[in-house]
């Protein structure tokens, strides 16, 4: 197993902007103070780190180094409680990976993502543990005794695709509040430029207006990440 320390990057408060609807042509409502997003952490994985002590996997990664790079990408999104009592009904964080100058069969993909499935919030992650074959180690879904169905708080999807995402929703035991760290291992063509385009969305349950969807108005530095340039910082 390989364990990597993650630096704690500062969180930046971002605005949520109401998604335009046909029945609402007026200027869209903007909400402040409910979501913050961190700058991304990008760490290039050496063959030794990625192999996690497995000699056979180390040999494969060393041989593949001329074709593929593996990069760890991590960011944190903080969901804050409402001042007026209107809770989050759900939220989503998506990442679109691309290498503009590469053909379709050489586009970057999310080799593994974390969290995959969890039933409760956790504290902001400061370490990432990798097992063999670059799987991110995480705690499994925990269910209450006698619980008949999975009460999922966060669900990650999109492994082996270029557009992974995480969906978060409150459960009967946990409101959608707190800091969530989202991590992936990106597989990219060796030396190719890699961009990660981030989107954040949320639905708020207003007492007067019901469920209203919002998109985060991300500044350019948080919205588009040049993974190669981020490494150099």
N, C-alpha and C positions, 0 to 999 in steps of 0.2 A: 504494500500500500504506500502511496505517496501522499504527503500532506503539504499543502501550500498555504502560506500566510497571505491574506488579502489586506492591503492598506485600507483604512477607513477614509474614503473620499467624502468631501462635504456634500450635504444635501442642498438642493436649490428649489425654492418654492416655485410652483408653476400654476398657471391659471387653467381652469376647466371652462370650456366654451360649449354652450348648448348646441347640439347637432341640429342643423336646419331641418324643419319639417314643412310639408305642404300647407298645413293649417296654421303655421306660425311664420308669416313672412317678415315680421318685425325684427329689428336688430336682436341678435341672439344674446341670451343671458350669460354673464361671465361670473364665475365663482372663484374666489381667492381663498387660500389658506387650508385647502382640504388635501392637497397632494404635493409631495416633494419628490424629486428624482436626483440621484447621485450622478456624478461623472462616472463613466465606465472605467473599469479596471481591465487592462489587457495584459496577458502574460504569455509569451511564447514558450511552449513546452519543448524541452529537449527530449531526445529519444529516451534518455535515462529516466527522466521524470515521468514521461508518458507510459513507460513500460512497467512502472510500479514494481520493479524487482523481478519480473518474469523474463527469464533469459530468451525464451522462444519469441515472445512479443517484442523484446528489445531488438532481436535480429531482424524481425519483420520491419519495424519502424526505421531502423538504421538503413536498411535496403531501400525503403520507400522515401527516404529524406530528399532524394533528387526530384521526387514528383509531388509530395504533399507536405504541408506544414500543419501543425496542430497548435491552436491558440486558445487560451482560456479567456473568456469574456464574461464579466460579472458587473451587475448594476443593482442598485437598491431603490425601491419605490416605497415611500412612506405615506400611509393613509391616516389622516387625522380625524378626530371626532368632530361632529358638527357643533357650531355654536347655537344653532336654532333647532336642533333635534332631528333634522332630516338625515337619515342614515344612508350609507352606500347600500344599494341593492346588489351590485356586482361590479367587477372591474376586470380589465384585461391589459396585459402588456405583451406587445408583439415586436419581433425583430425580423427585418427582411435583410438577408445577407446577399451581397452581389459582388462580382468582379467584372467591371464594365467591359474590359478588353478580352475577356475569356469566353469561349464558346459555351453552349448550354451544358455540355457534359463535363465541363471543368469549373462549374460554379461552386462557391463554397456552400457547405452544409453544416447543420448542427449535428455533430457526431453523437453527443449526449447532452441532456438538459437536466437541470435540477432547480426546484423540486419537480418530481413527476406526479406525486399525489400525496397530499397531507391533509389531516383532519383538524389542524390547529395552527395558530400563529406561533412563530419562534422569534428569538432575538436576532438582530442583524448578524449575519454570518461574517466571521473574521478568518475562517480557514476553509479550505476545500480539500477533501480527501478523494483520491483517485485509486481505483482498483485496476486490475489488469484489463486491457483492451479499452482504456480510457473511459470507464464507467464512473460517474460521480457517485460516491457513496453517500447515502442519506438514510434517515430513519424511515421506517416503513409506516404505512397508514395505521393509526391507532383507533380502535373502535371501543366504545363503552360496552361493558358487559351487558348482554341481552339485546344489544342494538341490532335491529333486523336489516338495516341497510347501511351503505357507506354514506357518512355525513362528511362530504369532501369540502375542505376549505380552499385549497389551491390545487389546480390540475395543470400539469405541463404536457405539451404535445409538440410534435413536429420533429422528432429525431430522424436524422437522415434526410431532412428536407431543408430548403433555404429560407423557410418562413416559420420558425418555431414561435410558439406563444404560450402564455400562461393565463388561465382564467381563475379569478378569485371571487368567492362569494361568502357571505356570512353563513354561519350555521346556527343551530339551535343553542349552541353553547358559546359561540364566539362571534361578536360583531366584526365587521370588516374594518379593523383599526390596527395600526401598528406598522412596523417596518418589515418588508419582504425583500429578500435578496434572491435574484434570478441569475443563474449561472449556466453557461454552456461551454462545451468544447467545440470549437470551429475547425473543420477540416477544409483547407484551402490549397489551391495549386501553389507549389513552392515559388516564393518570390512575387506572386501576383498581388496587385492592389486589392484590398478587401474593404468594402464599406458595410456598415451595419446601420440600418435605418430603423429608428425606434418609434413606436406609437404607444400611447397610453389612452385608454378609454374607461369610462365609468358611468354607471347609472345611479342616480340619486332618487330616493323615494321621498318626494315632497308631500307634506300633509295636505296642501291645498291643490296641487296640480298633478299628483300621482307620480308615476315613473317617468323621469326625463333623462335621456342619454346625453353624455358630454364627451368631448374629446379634449385632451390636454394640448395646450398651446405651447409646444416645446421650443425653446430657443435653439438656434442652429447647432450650437456646440453639443447639445444633448440629443438632438434629433438625428444627426448623421455623424457616425463615428468612423474615422479612418483608422482601422486596426493597426496598420503598419506605423503610422505617424504616432498613434497613442503609445505604442511600445517605446518609441524613441524618447518620450518625455521623462 
